[in-house]
Amino acid sequence: PDRLPAAVRAMSRLAVFKDVESAGVYLGFMGGVLSANPARAEALVTAMFPMPPEDQVAIVKAVAYCGLPDWKGLLGRFVERMPARRILIDRYLYGKMPPLETLGLETGPAALDANWGFYFASGSQAPIRRIEAALAWVRDANDVDKLTVGGMAKWTLAKNASRDSDLLDLLKRDAGTQPKPVARELREVIEAVE
């Protein structure tokens, strides 16, 4: 966790945050580290500064994605440090933009990536369960966006489970408890990995 601020500043220097849509995994990772370290979250965010105003969006989203009980209070304590991001901060604080746990995966790949980043940083099962839920869309021929995200969810679950035995074990447990459409796709993921 102590390396997060330096990593965030390095990501900024490397222009990782220039396209926030392609930075989802990094935003989720940042939020996951904050979530896994609630007593140190404020100090970790403080150490991310100075940050160019255009890259402060990453800090705002990471705090909103961390899922801590007082994430809004934490975000509010940084309003003065990020005046250029005031509108975005207000949108999160007043419920006009969703935190990660309610961000619908149908919004696109960035939401899927953010859930993966959160899982990689924290080991939390919640983002995996959100990704699993998208498997219900794998055969949805009526909505190309959901079909695409469902296919991406299936592929990323298989790819990551092939390298992460704890994830594979979680998928095996979940295959017996998920609704039939999701369970069917999970079994296919598991079979492909094994």
JOWOPE-V89535 format. One record per residue. N is the residue number from 0. RES is the residue in three letters. OMEGA is omega in whole degrees, 0 to 359 (NA if undefined). D_CENTER is the distance of its C-alpha to the mean C-alpha in whole Angstrom. Layout:
n: (N,N)
res: (RES,RES)
omega: (OMEGA,OMEGA)
d_center: (D_CENTER,D_CENTER)
//
This chain:
n: (0,1,2,3,4,5,6,7,8,9,10,11,12,13,14,15,16,17,18,19,20,21,22,23,24,25,26,27,28,29,30,31,32,33,34,35,36,37,38,39,40,41,42,43,44,45,46,47,48,49,50,51,52,53,54,55,56,57,58,59,60,61,62,63,64,65,66,67,68,69,70,71,72,73,74,75,76,77,78,79,80,81,82,83,84,85,86,87,88,89,90,91,92,93,94,95,96,97,98,99,100,101,102,103,104,105,106,107,108,109,110,111,112,113,114,115,116,117,118,119,120,121,122,123,124,125,126,127,128,129,130,131,132,133,134,135,136,137,138,139,140,141,142,143,144,145,146,147,148,149,150,151,152,153,154,155,156,157,158,159,160,161,162,163,164,165,166,167,168,169,170,171,172,173,174,175,176,177,178,179,180,181,182,183,184,185,186,187,188,189,190,191,192,193)
res: (PRO,ASP,ARG,LEU,PRO,ALA,ALA,VAL,ARG,ALA,MET,SER,ARG,LEU,ALA,VAL,PHE,LYS,ASP,VAL,GLU,SER,ALA,GLY,VAL,TYR,LEU,GLY,PHE,MET,GLY,GLY,VAL,LEU,SER,ALA,ASN,PRO,ALA,ARG,ALA,GLU,ALA,LEU,VAL,THR,ALA,MET,PHE,PRO,MET,PRO,PRO,GLU,ASP,GLN,VAL,ALA,ILE,VAL,LYS,ALA,VAL,ALA,TYR,CYS,GLY,LEU,PRO,ASP,TRP,LYS,GLY,LEU,LEU,GLY,ARG,PHE,VAL,GLU,ARG,MET,PRO,ALA,ARG,ARG,ILE,LEU,ILE,ASP,ARG,TYR,LEU,TYR,GLY,LYS,MET,PRO,PRO,LEU,GLU,THR,LEU,GLY,LEU,GLU,THR,GLY,PRO,ALA,ALA,LEU,ASP,ALA,ASN,TRP,GLY,PHE,TYR,PHE,ALA,SER,GLY,SER,GLN,ALA,PRO,ILE,ARG,ARG,ILE,GLU,ALA,ALA,LEU,ALA,TRP,VAL,ARG,ASP,ALA,ASN,ASP,VAL,ASP,LYS,LEU,THR,VAL,GLY,GLY,MET,ALA,LYS,TRP,THR,LEU,ALA,LYS,ASN,ALA,SER,ARG,ASP,SER,ASP,LEU,LEU,ASP,LEU,LEU,LYS,ARG,ASP,ALA,GLY,THR,GLN,PRO,LYS,PRO,VAL,ALA,ARG,GLU,LEU,ARG,GLU,VAL,ILE,GLU,ALA,VAL,GLU)
omega: (181,181,183,181,178,178,179,178,177,177,178,179,181,177,179,185,182,176,185,180,180,182,185,182,180,179,177,178,179,178,179,178,178,180,182,183,187,181,183,187,182,179,179,179,179,183,177,181,3,180,178,182,181,179,179,175,180,179,180,182,179,178,179,181,187,176,177,181,181,182,179,176,178,179,179,180,181,180,183,178,184,182,179,181,184,181,179,179,179,179,176,183,185,170,179,174,186,170,186,185,177,178,182,179,178,177,174,185,182,179,177,180,180,178,177,179,179,179,181,182,190,186,181,179,184,179,177,178,176,179,178,181,179,178,178,183,186,183,182,183,182,183,186,179,179,178,180,180,177,178,178,179,181,181,183,176,180,182,182,178,178,180,188,184,176,177,178,178,178,179,178,178,183,181,179,184,183,174,187,182,179,181,179,181,177,179,177,177,182,180,179,181,183,NA)
d_center: (17,20,19,16,18,20,17,15,19,20,17,18,22,20,19,16,15,17,16,12,12,12,10,6,6,8,6,3,7,9,7,8,11,12,11,13,16,17,20,20,17,19,21,18,17,21,21,19,22,23,21,22,22,20,17,17,15,12,13,13,10,9,11,10,7,9,10,14,17,18,15,17,20,18,17,21,22,21,22,25,24,22,25,24,20,22,22,18,18,20,18,16,18,20,18,18,14,12,9,6,9,11,9,11,10,14,13,12,10,8,6,7,6,2,3,6,5,5,7,9,10,11,12,11,12,10,7,10,12,10,10,14,15,14,17,19,19,20,24,24,26,26,23,22,19,18,20,18,14,16,18,15,13,16,17,14,14,18,17,15,17,20,19,18,21,19,16,19,21,18,18,22,22,20,22,25,23,21,23,25,24,20,23,25,22,20,24,24,21,23,26,25,23,26)
//
